[in-house]
Amino acid sequence: MDQYVAASWQVKPGLEDDFKRRWRAFTSWTLENAPGARSFTLLHNEAEPDRFISYGTWTDRESIHAWWELEGFDMRYQSCLAVCVDHKGAEHSVAAQLTPVS
């Protein structure tokens, strides 16, 4: 079953576009270099423009942990954090899921 990483990001005011560019560079690099990475999504809070939520889908927990150890991970992660005032991230698994009835 898929595993997920999710994070909330509070970006320094005025640096939202810079953050989005850094996040895209980080996650593009991840998709090219981290086996088990499936996809990444960044959501922007329209009511609070300095707030974002991101999540990534992974094949398994071991792949997430291996990603954290890749050479280049920390530099790219820190690049995103450099334009933030707050950040919280964690691993997640599916607790419930709903799909439309056909």
TAPEZI-V180773 format. One line per field, one symbol per residue. ss: DSSP state (H for helix, E for strand, L for the rest). psi: psi as a letter, one per 40 degrees, with the letter a starting at -180 (. if undefined). A space follows every 10 residues. Layout:
BEGIN
ss = ???
psi = ???
END
This chain:
BEGIN
ss = LLEEEEEEEE ELLLLHHHHH HHHHHHHHHH HHHLLLEEEE EEEELLLLLL EEEEEEEELL HHHHHHHHHL LLHHHHHHHH HLLEEEEEEE EEELLLLLLL LL
psi = iiiihiihhh ihheeddddd dddddddddd ddehhehdii hhhhhddgee hihiiihidi ddddddddei hedddddddd ddeieihhii iiihdihiii h.
END
